[in-house]
């Protein structure tokens, strides 16, 4: 007999782990077994005192009692095992002597063998999927026995994509699946349970292309896209090419700074082509948006500048020196086209050359002026033909005499010429792009070339200079970090023509990921700062630009960077009216930009608190004073004025009474007609102004003529027609009433669309009998009224 302290025997349940897919939780209770599979457990009793060891098992729901065997493996080790034949949860009780071992009873769950045919997949049939949007589905496997669920996905040109599938166990026998298709086309989901495909697998789904992705492959061609000024009152046509985007809908709109819309007609001219046609009736700048399936195409929105027809006679040349110039000395002059309307500038230079031809550079200063730089290589007369929209401007052609250079050869940086495709593109470049240009220095005299680069340069290898051995050099720039890079090109310490040169490099930029929010995008007060924020998370590295454009002024805008991806924007409106807030990332509008709002001054706000009693002005006769009451209680102190504008005259109203914020106004219309009555508080329209008012001439019912067969006897079922002429009767209300058998007939009265004083009456009698047709004008019977009409049976 043991004399030591009695303790609970130790049970090793390790054999119960890892045999099947877990359904949640941990430990022995949560293990799942197949029917017919043996469960084995070892019991160590060395510290348990005296035995014996006994064990029994019983089903919780089926009351099944499987046989349990106990085998002694050693002095203090025992093996307990049982094999149920019915699916159920079983309690296995193990006792040492009269005391159950630690953890007893143990719970084991037994399921039938894997039954993949009982797995259900929901959510993949009859749905429309889009690339980059998750495909969600549900897998129900409660009744499928034991097994492991596996989902494999394949898509076009991407092979197997297991990393794009997320499967979440809901711990109730169901699984929530998400598949993220990275490309459009036919995709396939293979779903297995216990290595066997479930019903319906493989599931084939068609993924449509993301609308914004397709829109980015649509291209636009035509005038005005390169910043060239277009001519107003002249149709402009743009071609939309959708051949790389597939079938879709093209829409377009254009808005100027004050919110005025310009009509754009869209015509489908082929399977993958659309034609946009627009025509501005007056000079203005419009922002044009072209959408493909509701998303902006590449480059949209963009600005189109309409101006007056070209007028070459309004162009002016400034700074052109006609003498005292020598070979190698640049000829620089400016062409001012501010008043010349829409057009293109062309300058042709001709003259004697010596070896290297003379270079002519034209720079657009973005203020309707252009700077021309010409460096002659030989002496003699050089001629400049300056054309605006194909026609010579005043003074063209211009002749300049170039004198030969004197003295010994010296370094002359002005004779270095820099050219190449890298200098023709001034937009933003992507990292990895190479900028290369050539420097010709054959005629620059003795000297040395020096190229200095400023910007976020990481290593000297990003800039290389290659001497071609013939007086020319190849310069290559390939930055490894985004930013603005400036290259100063010097010949013997002097800048060459055009230096410095600037190149902009950015990471991949996506303005669609930007988001703007804040009160300053919805409302603002005159003279008070308005603020909002712009978040650029995930939009790449670029420059944020904001402009606030009013009808007659531009508001000052301050942009403050709060963090790496958050900006605070503040603008101060200086004039009232409609404003457009343009928010651009790397020069492109962010979603919802441009924003539109109206800024009112203090007097406009006060005027908005006034109202006209009754909301309208009633009609009057000539000779009567037109009166109305304006309530100004909520507006405070201020002057109320009014003005009535008619077809032939304008009448100024005057105040006749003022009491407790009630202003009574009056005006005397001298002639009949329709008037627009403007009511103003401190010179600003009150709500609803201008109001409509009709002034009639004095009524004379005796001048009304009523005639026609419908005012005489008739027959049932035959329509009666008559005419009423009020041309000489002045102003008044015309009414027609019928007295007779109930429901006998109803009259209809219509005004002649070409004569406002002629009316047509009509009725269709359904009952025979005696009728009185009463016609009144200005509440008085017209001559002959009432008209006695007898309707006989037909």
C-alpha positions in Angstrom: 0.0 0.0 0.0 1.3 3.5 -0.9 1.8 5.7 2.1 2.4 8.9 0.0 -0.1 11.7 -0.8 -2.9 10.6 -3.2 -3.0 12.7 -6.4 -5.1 12.5 -9.6 -3.6 10.3 -12.4 -2.2 12.2 -15.5 -3.9 11.6 -18.8 -2.0 12.1 -22.1 -4.5 13.2 -24.8 -1.9 14.0 -27.4 -3.2 11.3 -29.7 -6.5 13.2 -30.1 -4.9 16.2 -31.7 -4.5 17.2 -35.4 -6.7 14.5 -37.0 -9.2 16.7 -38.7 -10.1 20.3 -39.5 -10.8 22.2 -36.3 -14.3 23.7 -35.9 -13.2 26.1 -33.2 -11.9 26.1 -29.7 -9.0 24.0 -28.5 -8.4 20.8 -26.5 -9.8 17.3 -26.7 -13.4 18.3 -26.7 -13.0 20.2 -30.0 -11.4 17.4 -31.9 -13.5 15.8 -34.7 -13.3 12.1 -35.6 -14.8 9.9 -38.2 -17.1 7.0 -37.3 -15.0 3.9 -37.2 -11.9 5.7 -36.1 -10.2 4.5 -32.9 -9.5 7.0 -30.1 -6.6 6.1 -27.8 -5.6 7.7 -24.6 -2.8 6.8 -22.1 -3.2 7.2 -18.4 -0.2 7.4 -16.0 -1.0 6.4 -12.4 2.4 6.4 -10.7 1.3 9.3 -8.4 -2.3 8.2 -8.0 -2.1 5.7 -5.2 -4.2 2.5 -5.4 -6.5 1.6 -8.3 -8.0 -0.1 -10.2 -8.4 1.8 -13.5 -11.9 1.7 -15.1 -13.4 3.4 -18.2 -16.8 3.7 -19.9 -18.2 5.7 -22.9 -21.7 6.8 -23.8 -23.3 8.8 -26.6 -24.9 12.1 -25.5 -27.7 12.2 -28.1 -28.0 8.6 -29.4 -27.4 6.8 -26.0 -25.0 4.5 -27.9 -22.6 2.6 -25.5 -19.5 1.5 -27.4 -17.1 -1.0 -25.9 -14.1 0.6 -24.1 -10.9 -1.5 -23.6 -8.3 -0.9 -20.9 -4.8 -2.4 -21.4 -2.0 -2.2 -18.9 1.2 -1.2 -20.6 3.5 -1.1 -17.6 3.5 -0.8 -13.8 1.8 2.5 -13.9 0.7 3.1 -17.5 -2.6 2.1 -19.1 -4.0 2.4 -22.6 -7.7 3.4 -23.0 -9.3 3.0 -26.4 -12.8 2.8 -28.0 -14.2 2.9 -31.6 -17.8 4.2 -31.9 -20.0 3.0 -34.8 -22.6 5.8 -34.7 -22.0 9.5 -35.2 -22.5 11.4 -32.0 -20.7 13.3 -29.2 -19.4 10.8 -26.6 -18.5 11.1 -23.0 -15.5 9.0 -22.0 -15.3 8.6 -18.2 -12.0 7.3 -16.7 -11.8 6.5 -13.0 -8.9 5.4 -10.7 -10.4 3.6 -7.8 -13.5 5.6 -6.9 -12.1 9.0 -8.2 -12.3 10.2 -11.8 -9.0 11.2 -13.3 -8.3 14.9 -14.0 -10.4 16.2 -17.0 -12.8 13.3 -17.0 -15.3 12.9 -18.5 -13.7 13.7 -21.9 -15.9 14.7 -24.8 -15.3 13.4 -28.4 -17.3 14.3 -31.5 -17.7 11.7 -34.2 -19.1 12.4 -37.6 -19.9 10.3 -40.6 -17.2 10.1 -43.3 -16.7 13.2 -45.5 -19.8 13.9 -47.7 -18.8 16.7 -50.1 -22.1 16.4 -52.0 -23.8 18.0 -48.9 -21.7 21.2 -49.2 -23.6 24.2 -50.5 -21.9 27.3 -52.1 -24.0 30.5 -52.1 -23.5 33.8 -53.8 -21.7 33.0 -57.0 -24.6 32.6 -59.4 -26.4 35.4 -61.2 -24.2 38.2 -60.0 -22.2 40.9 -61.8 -18.6 41.2 -60.7 -16.1 44.0 -61.3 -12.3 43.8 -61.3 -10.7 44.9 -57.9 -14.0 44.5 -56.1 -14.2 41.5 -53.8 -16.4 38.5 -54.9 -18.1 37.4 -51.7 -19.6 33.9 -51.2 -20.7 31.6 -48.4 -19.9 27.9 -48.0 -22.3 25.8 -45.8 -20.7 22.5 -44.6 -22.7 21.7 -41.5 -24.1 18.4 -42.9 -21.0 17.4 -44.9 -19.3 15.3 -42.3 -15.6 15.9 -41.6 -13.2 17.4 -44.1 -11.1 20.4 -45.0 -12.4 23.1 -47.2 -10.0 24.4 -49.9 -10.6 27.2 -52.4 -8.3 27.6 -55.4 -8.8 30.6 -57.9 -7.5 31.1 -61.4 -7.9 34.1 -63.6 -6.9 35.3 -67.1 -3.1 35.5 -67.6 -2.4 35.4 -63.8 -2.4 31.6 -63.1 -3.3 30.4 -59.7 -3.9 33.1 -57.2 -4.3 31.6 -53.7 -3.1 34.8 -52.1 -6.2 36.6 -53.4 -8.6 34.3 -51.6 -9.6 34.9 -48.0 -11.6 32.2 -46.2 -13.0 32.9 -42.7 -14.3 30.0 -40.5 -17.5 31.1 -38.8 -17.2 28.3 -36.2 -20.7 27.0 -37.0 -19.9 24.8 -40.0 -20.0 27.7 -42.4 -17.2 29.7 -44.1 -17.2 33.2 -45.5 -15.1 33.6 -48.7 -13.8 36.6 -50.5 -12.0 36.6 -53.8 -10.3 39.7 -55.2 -10.1 39.4 -59.0 -7.2 41.5 -60.3 -8.2 41.5 -63.9 -11.3 41.3 -66.0 -12.3 38.2 -68.0 -13.2 34.6 -67.2 -12.3 33.4 -63.7 -12.6 30.0 -62.1 -13.0 29.0 -58.4 -12.3 25.3 -57.5 -13.8 24.4 -54.2 -13.1 21.0 -52.6 -14.2 19.3 -49.3 -11.9 16.6 -48.2 -10.0 16.8 -51.6 -13.3 16.2 -53.5 -15.0 18.9 -55.6 -18.3 20.2 -54.1 -21.4 20.4 -56.2 -21.1 23.0 -58.9 -17.3 23.2 -58.7 -15.5 24.6 -60.6 -17.5 27.8 -60.5 -17.0 30.0 -63.5 -17.5 33.8 -63.1 -17.1 36.6 -65.5 -15.4 39.7 -64.1 -16.0 43.0 -65.9 -13.4 45.7 -66.2 -13.4 48.5 -63.7 -15.0 51.6 -65.3 -12.2 54.0 -64.3 -9.6 51.6 -65.6 -11.3 51.4 -69.0 -11.8 55.1 -69.1 -8.1 55.7 -68.7 -7.5 54.0 -72.1 -9.9 56.3 -73.9 -8.0 58.9 -75.9 -9.2 62.3 -77.2 -7.9 64.1 -80.3 -8.6 67.6 -81.7 -8.0 71.3 -81.4 -7.7 73.0 -78.0 -6.1 70.1 -76.2 -2.6 71.5 -76.3 -3.6 74.9 -74.7 -4.1 76.6 -78.1 -6.7 79.4 -78.0 -9.8 78.6 -80.1 -12.1 80.9 -82.0 -15.6 81.7 -80.5 -18.6 81.4 -82.8 -16.9 78.6 -84.7 -17.8 74.9 -84.2 -15.1 72.8 -82.6 -14.9 69.0 -83.1 -13.1 66.5 -80.9 -12.7 62.8 -81.7 -13.0 60.2 -78.8 -11.3 56.9 -79.5 -12.5 54.0 -77.4 -10.9 51.2 -79.3 -8.7 50.2 -76.3 -11.6 50.3 -73.8 -14.3 48.2 -75.4 -18.0 49.2 -75.7 -19.3 51.9 -73.5 -21.1 55.3 -73.2 -19.5 58.6 -73.9 -20.9 61.8 -72.3 -19.4 65.3 -72.1 -20.1 68.6 -70.4 -18.5 72.1 -70.3 -18.8 74.7 -67.6 -17.3 78.2 -67.3 -16.1 79.9 -64.2 -19.5 81.3 -63.3 -21.2 77.9 -63.7 -22.6 78.5 -67.1 -23.0 75.3 -69.2 -21.9 75.0 -72.8 -23.8 72.5 -74.9 -21.8 69.6 -76.3 -23.3 67.3 -78.9 -22.1 63.7 -78.8 -22.3 61.6 -82.0 -21.3 58.0 -82.4 -19.4 57.8 -85.7 -18.2 54.2 -85.5 -17.9 51.1 -83.3 -15.1 52.7 -81.3 -15.4 56.4 -82.2 -17.5 59.3 -81.0 -17.5 62.9 -82.2 -17.9 65.9 -79.7 -19.1 69.1 -81.2 -19.3 72.4 -79.3 -19.5 76.1 -80.1 -19.0 79.0 -77.7 -21.0 82.1 -78.6 -18.7 84.5 -76.8 -15.1 84.4 -75.6 -14.6 82.5 -72.3 -12.7 79.7 -70.7 -14.6 76.4 -70.2 -13.6 73.3 -68.2 -14.6 70.3 -70.3 -15.2 66.9 -68.8 -15.4 63.8 -71.0 -16.7 60.6 -69.3 -16.6 57.0 -70.4 -19.2 54.9 -68.6 -19.4 57.6 -65.9 -15.6 57.9 -65.3 -13.2 60.6 -66.6 -11.1 59.6 -69.5 -7.4 60.3 -69.6 -6.7 64.0 -69.4 -10.3 64.9 -68.4 -11.3 67.5 -67.3 -9.3 70.0 -69.3 -9.6 73.7 -70.1 -10.6 75.1 -73.5 -10.1 78.8 -74.1 -12.4 80.5 -76.6 -11.4 83.9 -77.9 -12.3 86.4 -80.6 -11.6 85.6 -84.2 -7.9 86.1 -85.1 -6.8 89.7 -85.8 -3.2 89.8 -87.0 -3.3 93.6 -87.1 -3.5 93.7 -83.3 -0.2 91.9 -82.8 2.8 94.0 -81.6 6.5 93.2 -81.8 8.6 94.6 -79.0 12.4 94.7 -78.4 13.6 93.8 -81.9 16.8 95.7 -82.5 17.4 96.3 -86.2 21.1 97.1 -85.9 24.3 97.0 -83.8 24.1 93.1 -83.6 27.0 90.8 -84.3 27.4 87.1 -85.2 26.8 84.9 -82.2 24.9 87.7 -80.3 21.3 86.5 -79.7 18.4 88.4 -81.4 15.6 88.5 -78.7 12.2 90.0 -79.2 8.6 89.7 -77.9 5.4 89.2 -79.8 2.3 90.5 -77.9 -1.0 88.9 -79.0 -3.2 90.0 -76.1 -5.7 91.8 -78.4 -5.3 89.5 -81.4 -8.0 86.9 -80.6 -7.6 83.2 -81.2 -4.7 82.1 -83.3 -1.3 80.4 -83.8 2.0 82.2 -83.9 4.5 81.2 -86.5 8.0 82.8 -86.9 10.2 81.9 -89.8 13.8 83.1 -89.8 16.1 83.1 -92.9 19.5 84.4 -93.6 23.1 83.5 -94.4 24.6 80.6 -92.4 28.1 79.3 -91.8 28.3 75.7 -90.9 25.8 75.2 -88.1 22.3 76.6 -89.1 20.9 79.3 -86.9 18.5 78.2 -84.1 15.2 79.9 -83.5 13.4 79.2 -80.2 9.9 80.5 -79.4 8.7 80.5 -75.8 5.0 80.8 -74.8 5.0 83.1 -71.7 1.4 81.9 -70.8 0.2 85.6 -70.8 -0.6 85.9 -74.5 3.0 87.0 -75.2 5.8 85.0 -76.8 9.5 85.4 -76.6 11.7 84.6 -79.7 15.4 84.0 -79.5 17.5 83.7 -82.6 21.3 83.4 -82.7 22.8 84.1 -86.1 25.9 82.1 -87.2 26.9 84.4 -90.1 26.9 88.1 -90.9 24.5 89.6 -93.4 20.8 90.4 -93.5 18.5 88.1 -91.6 14.7 88.2 -92.2 11.9 87.3 -89.7 8.4 86.5 -91.0 6.0 86.8 -88.1 2.5 85.3 -88.8 -0.6 85.1 -86.7 -3.1 82.5 -87.9 -1.3 82.4 -91.2 -1.4 86.1 -91.9 1.5 88.5 -91.5 1.4 91.0 -88.6 2.1 94.7 -89.1 5.7 95.3 -90.1 6.4 91.7 -91.1 8.8 90.7 -92.6 11.5 92.3 -90.3 15.0 92.7 -91.6 18.0 92.7 -89.2 21.6 93.4 -90.2 24.1 91.2 -88.4 27.7 92.5 -88.4 30.8 90.1 -88.3 32.4 89.4 -85.0 35.8 91.0 -84.3 38.9 90.2 -82.3 40.4 86.8 -81.4 38.2 83.9 -80.7 36.6 83.8 -77.2 34.2 81.6 -75.4 30.7 82.5 -76.3 28.0 80.6 -74.4 25.3 82.1 -76.6 26.6 80.0 -79.5 26.0 76.7 -77.6 22.8 75.1 -78.9 20.8 72.6 -76.7 18.3 70.4 -78.4 16.7 67.0 -78.1 13.3 65.3 -77.3 13.8 65.7 -73.5 13.5 69.5 -73.9 10.2 69.3 -75.9 8.2 67.7 -73.1 7.6 70.0 -70.1 5.2 67.8 -68.2 5.7 65.4 -65.3 7.9 62.3 -65.9 7.8 59.0 -64.2 10.7 57.6 -62.2 12.8 55.5 -64.5 12.3 57.7 -67.6 15.5 59.0 -69.1 16.0 62.6 -70.2 18.7 63.0 -72.9 19.6 66.1 -74.9 22.6 67.2 -77.0 24.8 70.3 -76.6 26.4 71.7 -79.8 29.4 73.9 -78.9 31.4 73.8 -82.2 30.9 77.6 -82.7 31.1 78.6 -79.0 34.9 79.2 -79.0 37.4 77.7 -76.7 35.9 76.7 -73.4 34.7 73.9 -71.2 31.3 72.4 -70.5 29.9 72.2 -67.0 26.4 70.8 -66.1 25.2 71.4 -62.5 22.2 69.6 -61.2 20.1 70.6 -58.2 17.3 68.5 -56.7 17.0 65.2 -54.7 20.0 63.6 -56.4 21.0 60.3 -54.7 24.2 59.6 -56.5 26.5 61.1 -59.2 25.6 58.3 -61.6 22.2 59.8 -62.2 23.8 62.5 -64.4 26.2 61.6 -67.2 28.0 63.7 -69.8 29.5 62.1 -72.9 32.0 64.0 -75.1 31.4 63.0 -78.7 34.7 64.4 -79.8 33.3 66.7 -82.5 32.3 69.7 -80.3 29.0 68.1 -79.2 28.0 66.5 -75.9 25.3 64.0 -74.9 23.8 64.8 -71.5 21.7 62.1 -69.7 19.6 62.5 -66.5 17.9 59.5 -64.8 16.9 60.3 -61.2 16.1 57.6 -58.7 13.9 59.8 -56.4 10.9 62.0 -57.2 11.2 65.8 -57.3 12.1 68.8 -59.4 15.5 68.8 -61.0 17.2 71.9 -62.4 20.2 71.6 -64.8 22.4 74.6 -65.2 24.3 74.2 -68.4 27.4 76.5 -68.5 30.1 77.1 -71.2 33.2 78.5 -69.6 31.1 79.6 -66.6 28.4 81.3 -68.6 24.9 79.9 -69.1 24.0 78.7 -72.5 20.9 79.7 -74.3 17.8 78.4 -72.5 19.6 77.4 -69.3 18.6 76.5 -66.7 16.4 73.5 -67.7 13.9 72.0 -65.3 12.6 68.4 -65.2 9.8 67.1 -63.0 9.8 63.5 -61.8 7.0 61.9 -59.8 6.1 58.5 -58.5 2.9 56.9 -60.0 0.2 59.5 -59.2 -3.5 58.7 -58.8 -5.7 61.8 -58.1 -8.7 59.5 -57.7 -7.4 58.5 -54.3 -7.5 62.1 -53.0 -10.4 63.3 -50.8 -11.4 66.8 -49.9 -13.8 67.7 -47.1 -14.7 70.6 -44.9 -17.1 73.6 -44.6 -15.2 75.7 -47.1 -16.4 73.5 -49.9 -20.0 74.1 -49.1 -20.3 77.7 -47.9 -18.3 80.8 -47.2 -18.8 84.3 -46.0 -17.5 87.4 -47.7 -14.2 88.7 -46.2 -13.9 85.7 -43.8 -11.4 82.8 -44.3 -13.0 79.6 -45.4 -11.2 76.3 -44.8 -11.2 72.7 -45.9 -8.8 69.7 -45.9 -7.4 67.5 -48.6 -6.2 64.0 -47.9 -3.9 62.3 -50.4 -3.3 58.9 -48.9 -2.3 56.4 -51.6 -2.3 59.1 -54.3 1.5 59.1 -54.8 3.8 62.1 -54.6 2.7 65.2 -56.4 1.9 68.8 -56.0 -1.5 70.0 -54.6 -2.8 73.1 -56.3 -6.0 74.9 -55.3 -7.7 77.9 -57.0 -10.8 79.8 -55.9 -12.3 81.7 -58.9 -15.1 84.2 -58.5 -17.1 85.9 -61.2 -14.9 89.0 -61.0 -11.9 88.1 -58.9 -9.6 85.3 -57.7 -9.5 84.6 -54.0 -6.1 84.3 -52.2 -5.4 80.6 -51.3 -3.1 79.3 -48.7 -2.1 75.7 -48.6 -0.5 74.3 -45.4 0.9 70.7 -45.2 -0.2 69.3 -41.9 1.3 65.8 -42.3 2.7 63.7 -45.1 -0.8 63.1 -46.6 -3.0 65.9 -45.2 -3.2 69.5 -46.3 -5.2 72.4 -44.8 -6.5 74.9 -47.4 -7.7 78.4 -46.6 -9.1 81.0 -49.0 -10.4 84.5 -48.5 -13.3 85.5 -50.9 -13.0 89.2 -51.6 -16.1 89.7 -53.8 -19.6 88.2 -53.7 -21.0 85.9 -56.3 -20.5 82.4 -57.7 -17.2 80.7 -57.0 -15.5 77.6 -58.5 -13.0 75.8 -56.2 -10.5 73.8 -58.3 -8.6 71.1 -56.4 -5.9 69.4 -58.4 -3.3 66.8 -57.6 -0.4 66.8 -60.1 -2.5 69.1 -62.2 -5.5 66.8 -62.4 -8.8 67.3 -60.7 -9.5 65.1 -57.6 -13.0 63.5 -57.3 -15.9 66.0 -57.1 -13.6 68.9 -58.2 -14.4 71.6 -59.2 -16.6 72.5 -56.3 -19.3 75.3 -56.8 -20.7 77.6 -54.2 -22.3 81.1 -54.0 -20.8 83.7 -51.6 -23.2 86.5 -50.5 -22.2 89.8 -49.0 -23.8 91.2 -45.8 -26.4 93.2 -47.7 -27.4 90.1 -49.8 -27.8 88.1 -46.6 -30.0 90.9 -45.2 -32.0 91.1 -48.3 -32.6 87.4 -48.2 -34.4 87.9 -44.9 -37.0 90.2 -46.5 -40.2 88.9 -48.1 -43.2 90.2 -50.1 -46.5 89.9 -48.3 -48.6 87.3 -50.1 -45.6 86.2 -52.2 -46.9 88.0 -55.4 -48.4 91.2 -56.8 -52.0 91.0 -57.9 -53.2 92.4 -61.2 -54.5 96.0 -61.6 -56.2 98.2 -64.1 -54.7 101.3 -65.7 -55.3 104.3 -63.5 -55.1 102.2 -60.3 -52.1 102.5 -58.0 -50.2 99.2 -57.6 -49.5 98.6 -54.0 -47.6 95.9 -52.1 -46.1 95.4 -48.7 -42.5 94.3 -47.9 -41.6 92.8 -44.5 -38.1 93.7 -43.3 -38.3 92.8 -39.6 -35.6 90.2 -39.9 -33.3 92.3 -42.1 -32.8 95.3 -39.7 -32.5 98.9 -40.8 -32.2 99.5 -44.5 -33.8 101.2 -47.5 -36.4 99.5 -49.7 -36.7 100.6 -53.3 -38.7 99.2 -56.3 -38.7 99.5 -60.1 -41.3 98.2 -62.6 -40.0 97.5 -66.1 -42.6 97.2 -68.9 -42.3 96.6 -72.6 -42.3 100.3 -73.4 -41.6 102.2 -70.1 -40.0 101.9 -66.6 -41.7 103.2 -63.5 -40.0 103.8 -60.2 -41.9 102.9 -57.1 -42.1 105.0 -53.9 -42.8 104.4 -50.2 -46.2 105.4 -48.8 -46.0 103.9 -45.3 -43.5 102.4 -42.9 -44.5 100.8 -39.6 -42.9 98.0 -37.5 -40.8 96.6 -40.4 -43.8 96.7 -42.9 -42.9 98.9 -45.9 -45.8 99.8 -48.2 -44.7 100.6 -51.7 -46.7 102.0 -54.7 -46.1 102.8 -58.3 -48.4 104.2 -61.0 -48.3 102.3 -64.3 -49.1 104.6 -67.2 -49.9 101.9 -69.7 -51.4 98.4 -69.7 -49.1 95.4 -70.2 -46.9 93.0 -68.3 -44.4 94.4 -65.8 -41.4 92.9 -64.0 -41.3 94.5 -60.6 -37.9 94.5 -58.9 -37.9 95.0 -55.1 -34.6 95.8 -53.5 -33.3 96.0 -49.9 -30.2 98.3 -50.0 -29.9 97.7 -53.7 -30.1 93.9 -53.5 -33.0 91.8 -54.7 -35.2 90.3 -52.1 -36.2 86.6 -52.6 -38.5 86.2 -55.6 -37.6 89.5 -57.2 -38.3 90.5 -59.9 -42.0 89.8 -59.5 -44.5 89.6 -62.3 -47.5 92.0 -62.4 -50.1 92.6 -65.1 -51.8 95.9 -65.7 -55.0 95.8 -67.7 -56.6 98.7 -69.6 -59.9 99.7 -68.3 -62.7 97.2 -68.8 -65.6 97.9 -71.2 -67.7 94.8 -71.4 -70.0 96.5 -74.0 -67.2 96.2 -76.5 -67.1 92.4 -76.3 -68.5 90.5 -79.3 -69.8 86.9 -78.9 -71.0 85.1 -82.0 -71.3 81.8 -83.7 -73.7 78.8 -84.3 -73.1 77.6 -80.8 -75.1 80.6 -79.4 -78.2 79.5 -81.4 -80.5 76.5 -81.2 -79.0 73.1 -81.8 -79.5 69.3 -81.5 -78.4 66.8 -78.9 -75.1 65.1 -79.9 -74.0 67.8 -82.3 -71.2 70.1 -81.0 -71.8 73.8 -80.6 -69.0 76.3 -81.4 -68.8 80.1 -80.8 -66.2 82.9 -80.7 -65.6 85.7 -78.2 -63.6 88.8 -79.3 -62.3 91.1 -76.5 -59.9 93.2 -78.5 -61.6 96.6 -77.8 -62.9 95.7 -74.3 -59.8 96.5 -72.3 -58.6 94.2 -69.5 -60.8 91.9 -67.5 -61.6 88.3 -66.6 -63.7 86.4 -69.1 -66.1 83.7 -67.8 -68.6 81.4 -69.4 -71.4 79.8 -67.4 -74.2 77.4 -68.5 -77.7 77.1 -66.9 -79.9 74.2 -68.0 -80.7 70.5 -67.4 -78.2 69.0 -65.0 -75.3 67.4 -66.8 -76.6 68.6 -70.2 -73.2 69.8 -71.4 -70.0 71.3 -70.3 -68.4 74.2 -72.1 -64.7 74.6 -72.9 -63.0 77.9 -73.5 -59.6 78.1 -75.3 -57.5 81.2 -76.2 -56.3 81.7 -79.7 -52.5 81.0 -79.7 -52.0 83.8 -82.1 -54.4 86.4 -80.7 -54.5 87.0 -76.9 -57.9 88.7 -77.2 -59.7 86.0 -79.1 -61.3 82.9 -77.4 -63.2 79.9 -78.7 -66.0 78.2 -76.9 -67.2 74.7 -77.5 -69.8 72.3 -76.0 -71.3 68.9 -76.9 -74.9 68.6 -75.5 -75.9 65.2 -74.1 -79.4 66.3 -72.9 -82.2 68.1 -74.7 -83.8 71.2 -73.1 -83.6 75.0 -72.7 -80.2 76.4 -71.8 -78.9 79.9 -70.9 -75.2 80.6 -71.9 -74.0 83.4 -69.7 -70.8 85.3 -70.9 -69.3 87.8 -68.5 -66.3 90.1 -68.8 -64.9 91.9 -65.8 -67.9 90.6 -63.8 -70.3 92.2 -66.3 -72.5 90.5 -68.9 -71.4 91.1 -72.5 -73.9 92.3 -75.1 -76.6 89.5 -75.8 -75.9 87.6 -72.6 -77.5 85.4 -71.5 -77.9 83.6 -74.8 -81.1 81.4 -75.0 -80.3 78.1 -76.6 -82.8 75.3 -77.2 -81.3 71.8 -77.7 -83.7 69.4 -79.4 -83.6 65.7 -79.7 -81.7 64.6 -82.8 
